[in-house]
Amino acid sequence: MIRLTGAVLRVGLTGGIGSGKSSVASRLVQRGAVLIDSDRLAREVVAPGTDGLAEIVAAFSDRVLDADGALDRAALGALVFDDEAARRQLEAITHPRVRARAAELAAGAAPDAIVVNDVPLLVEVGLAPTYHLVVVVQTEVATRLERLTRSRGMSRAEAERRIAAQADDERRRAAADVVLTNDAELADLHGSVDALWHDRLVPYEVNLRQRRAVRPARVALAEADPTWPQQYARLAARIRHAVTPADLRLDHIGSTAVPGLAAKDVIDIQLGVPSLADADGPLAERLADAGFPRLPGEWWDSPRPAGSGRWEKRLHGSADPARPVNLHIRETGSPGWRYALMMRDHLRADPDQRAAYLVFKRELAAAAPDVATYTTAKDPWFDEEHHRAEEWAARTGWRP
């Protein structure tokens, strides 16, 4: 896998065949993006004279060459389209070369570039965690079929077969940070792309390069969002990729991890490390490169039980202006690490206390809308709730 490195913002762009992904790519280039087209690279790495073409011929024979010695893509496609083993063999030859070339091009971009990787099979081959942001272009299947038969001259059967061979819309949405719907006029699509560029991509790039995290200044409770766990899963996959080869535990914590609970629209994530010293070295830089810069200063847990002393941690945020994150790095097994998991699971298990906490949060948000006051004012409630949570943990045999 290619690791996110440096301050260059890398955006993965994908969508099903006939969705209009190329139109989005072209518009992003007009706005100033550096485009890396995986389809073009796929042709480049198997051009005549390359070791990629030589390996394909060794695997599939010279039946896949045309009269001029170039790759006959139609002949190769006929061999692998309905043969999963053959397709996997082909992917093992071409995909690493395409990724390596894409990484080389991204490394050569200007430090303030926004690099867009147009990758048709981004979801299918599991590349989503390697990008700072994934954009999916989504179009109704009927519209895609009409485009493929009209613009590309495919028969309806061939168009249906091509669409069925790719990931479906649900799977793409699960991987998407942004979904651009392309069922209306081209001007509408351009408007959506322009808004994405100005409102999210440009400020994201600046934040990433300057190692600056998004920090909401005011408390605004959002109604429970059923997609919060899915959003956490995307963020966790990105973090896990950034810290590889370390095998560190990640957990979704805080109010957005409790189903049905209104919360600030900030995803809280806990990353367990063997020692906080591990959080102060290369790990911090890897997280910043992946879009999770360290917050300045010295941090310790709040809320925490009264009299428990200072629970140290390291705190990172998100450079993405549309997705605030609190990334709490705590020593695995420490009191703060255990407390975060226990309080989450206690509130998940006790609907009455969950309801009481929600009432308290709403009252507090109305009375103390700034984040610092809101956070400190929650301490007394957590002091009292901590005792109930410990009793629940002992009664149920809970373990982190």
Phi, psi and omega in degrees: 000147178274127180275144173293127181223148176072189187261004182287126179285125181246122182247127174268124180246128180210173180170158181292159178302132181084007183279340184100019181302321180297326178294321177294316179301315180297319180294321178296322176297320177299325179284341178129004181288152170267119185261132171243111186265111183294327177297317179294318179295325179298328176282322182297319186282353176237024177292159178307135180092352180273156176290337177296315178294320180299320181290325177295316179297321178296327182275326189238002179080171182282007174296341182267009177256147175270185185296338181265003179085007176269165180292127174269097188294327178294317180295319179294318179299322179296329180285324191254344190301315182256013182239099186299319180298317179293321179295319177297321179296317178296316180298324179295335178277314190270320187299313179300324180292319178295317180295319180296318179292321178297319179296322178297316179293320179296320180295334180273358180285160178297152183302334180256020182286154167249108186263122180253119176263112177275107187232102182303322184254032182305314182288317185298325183259008171075034183269354187308317182293348182275357180247155175288332182206141178244126179248126179246131174265124185238132181220143179304142183301320180300320178293320179296318179298318181295319179296317183293322180284326183278313188270331184249000176070020179281151168287159180299321180297318179294319179297317178297321181294319179295317180295317182294335182283348182257170176300148179276174185298322182297317180293322178293319180299323180297331180268352190269133166276331180224132174245121176257117181273131184234063179247002182244215182279158179301325179298325178294317178297316178299321178298319178294319180294317180298318178296318177300316182299307187284322187273336186233308188292314181296309178295328177299314180300316180297314180299318181297314182293325182268005180055050184243129180264149176282127181227100177302133183272338184240151179272122175225111181282131176257147175298153182307130182252115182296347179270356180304314178299323178292321176296318176303316183300320178294315180296318181297321179297322178294316180295316180300319178296321182293326185266356176303137017269001178298136179256089187248146182282135175240140178221144171276119183234182178077186188293328180290350177267000181252110183304136176084000185260123174297150186198164166299142182280063179229124180276120176265129182232138176249128176247119180271134178234154179300324180209149178296338175299330179291337182276352186258000182253226181302333181302319181297321179291320178298318179294319178296318178298328181276001178103014181234076184287152178286140175280141184290157176092187183253135187234144171217166190288138168207132001285157175209157183299141179301140178078006183273355180081189184270124177258106183282151175204176169242143185235125174245159176236201180239138176278350181283115185294342182260001180217081177297144182219142164249112178256103183269120177256115183232156177289127181302129180089354181286163180303319180294320178298313181294318183300316181299319181287319182294315181296321176299311184290327177296314180291327175297324187272341187242098183296329181292315180289329176296317179294320179295321179295322180296316178299314180300316181298318181296317180296318182291320180297325179289325184273330185224076187285349177276146190298316184297313180294318180301314183295314181293322183291344179281345185307311182301321180297317181291328176302314181288318183292333180301320180296317178295322180294320178295321177296318178298317181297318179292321183291323185263351183075026183299141172225148181294000000 
